[in-house]
Amino acid sequence: MDRDANEVFQEPGKSGFAGSTSVLEEMSYYHVAEEHMGAFDDFYEAHDEILFEQEQRVFGEWFSTCWQEAGGDSVKLPAYFGVHDETEALDLKRRHWVDAEEKWD
């Protein structure tokens, strides 16, 4: 999504996404050639649960670091990072994963 809450799609013939200027320095970006997309999709589908869990943790840890660097700890209210409809959320104040329902207690 961009700043105006519009969906952003990859532009034909370009390696990046519409409106983006670069990939984060902390991230490695790999382009999968069209002829290998089937094998990539098959692998991802066969391992989707573990890959999703790892992706969620990596993004959560990255977001937590950004939150801390931006002074998030000075916010007095509870704050969480979570993926929509998932069972866990990262408590940004206590810096650990909790059951997503706990954040409503």
C-alpha positions as CSV (number, residue, x, y, z in Angstrom):
1,M,0.0,0.0,0.0
2,D,1.2,3.5,-0.7
3,R,0.7,6.6,1.5
4,D,-2.8,7.1,0.0
5,A,-3.9,3.5,0.9
6,N,-3.8,2.4,-2.7
7,E,-2.6,-1.0,-3.7
8,V,0.9,-1.1,-5.3
9,F,1.7,-3.6,-8.0
10,Q,4.9,-4.5,-9.7
11,E,5.4,-2.5,-12.9
12,P,6.0,-4.5,-16.1
13,G,9.6,-4.4,-17.1
14,K,10.8,-3.0,-13.8
15,S,12.4,-4.9,-10.9
16,G,10.7,-2.8,-8.2
17,F,7.2,-2.0,-7.2
18,A,5.2,1.1,-8.4
19,G,6.3,4.1,-6.4
20,S,9.2,2.4,-4.6
21,T,12.7,3.6,-4.9
22,S,14.6,0.8,-3.3
23,V,14.5,-2.3,-1.1
24,L,15.5,-1.8,2.6
25,E,19.2,-2.2,3.2
26,E,18.4,-4.9,5.8
27,M,16.7,-7.1,3.2
28,S,18.0,-9.2,0.4
29,Y,15.8,-9.1,-2.7
30,Y,15.8,-11.9,-5.2
31,H,14.1,-11.9,-8.5
32,V,12.7,-15.3,-9.5
33,A,12.9,-15.8,-13.3
34,E,9.6,-16.6,-15.0
35,E,10.7,-20.1,-15.9
36,H,11.3,-20.9,-12.2
37,M,8.1,-19.4,-10.8
38,G,6.2,-22.8,-10.9
39,A,8.9,-24.5,-8.8
40,F,9.0,-21.5,-6.4
41,D,5.3,-21.5,-6.0
42,D,5.3,-25.3,-5.4
43,F,8.0,-25.0,-2.8
44,Y,6.3,-22.1,-1.0
45,E,2.9,-23.9,-0.9
46,A,4.5,-27.0,0.4
47,H,6.2,-25.1,3.3
48,D,3.8,-22.2,3.7
49,E,3.1,-22.5,7.4
50,I,6.8,-22.4,8.5
51,L,7.7,-19.8,5.9
52,F,4.8,-17.6,7.1
53,E,5.8,-17.9,10.7
54,Q,9.4,-17.0,9.9
55,E,8.3,-14.0,7.7
56,Q,6.0,-12.8,10.5
57,R,8.8,-13.0,13.1
58,V,11.3,-11.2,10.8
59,F,8.9,-8.4,10.0
60,G,7.9,-8.1,13.6
61,E,11.5,-7.8,14.8
62,W,12.2,-5.3,12.1
63,F,9.1,-3.2,13.1
64,S,10.0,-3.5,16.8
65,T,13.5,-2.1,16.1
66,C,12.1,0.8,14.0
67,W,9.5,1.4,16.8
68,Q,12.2,1.7,19.4
69,E,14.4,3.9,17.2
70,A,11.5,6.2,16.6
71,G,10.9,6.6,20.3
72,G,8.0,4.3,20.6
73,D,8.8,3.4,24.2
74,S,7.8,7.0,25.1
75,V,4.2,6.2,24.1
76,K,2.2,5.5,27.3
77,L,-0.4,3.2,25.6
78,P,0.1,-0.4,24.8
79,A,1.3,-1.1,21.3
80,Y,1.4,-4.3,19.2
81,F,2.6,-5.5,15.8
82,G,0.4,-8.2,14.3
83,V,-0.6,-9.7,11.0
84,H,-4.3,-9.5,10.2
85,D,-6.3,-12.5,11.5
86,E,-3.2,-14.2,13.0
87,T,-3.1,-15.8,16.5
88,E,0.0,-14.0,17.8
89,A,1.0,-10.3,18.1
90,L,4.3,-8.8,19.2
91,D,3.9,-6.7,22.3
92,L,6.2,-3.7,21.4
93,K,6.5,-2.5,25.0
94,R,7.5,-5.9,26.5
95,R,9.2,-7.1,23.3
96,H,7.7,-10.6,23.2
97,W,5.0,-12.4,21.3
98,V,1.6,-12.9,23.0
99,D,-1.7,-14.5,22.1
100,A,-3.4,-11.9,19.9
101,E,-6.4,-12.0,22.1
102,E,-4.3,-10.9,25.2
103,K,-4.0,-7.4,23.8
104,W,-7.7,-6.8,24.4
105,D,-7.6,-7.8,28.1
